Amino acid sequence: MAKIPARLASIGVDDSTGACRALGSLANNVTLTLSTEAPEVTSFGDTYRVRLQDGIKDGEFSFDGFMTTGANETDAVLFGILGASTRWVFGPNGSSSGCIMYSASAVLTSYEMTFALEDAAQCSATFALRSGSITRGTFG
């Protein structure tokens, strides 16, 4: 089994003009959460819980990183799309041809900036799945 060096991860987020902006070089933590509902259908008299399969699926993508204020960098990109529909692309092992890629249409639901004395400014962003699904493919 191949291990993935997380330091090579790539992140792309479409800005307010629809151009994909690379933010991976500024990120230091990424979380991709895939989930599904499993509705409970336990009846009186059942000994164990019973759950249905094939519930509604959901996904969330978030990252933390260093805040930058350049024209096409974290603050400008994330501030411009807060609450808007966008698309993100995540490559856990980079964006070279053949590397695994996850992507989705999403809404930026949270953008947080942290400024601490004697520390680099940090930011975090959370994207909730808007519609459709998270796709898994490879970079071409």
Secondary structure by P-SEA (a helix, b strand, c coil): ccccccccbbbbbbccccbbbbccccccbbbbbbbbbbcccccccccbbbbbccccccccccbbbbbbbccccaaaaaaacccccbbbbbbccccccccbbbcccccccbbbbbbbccccbbbbbbbccccccccccccc
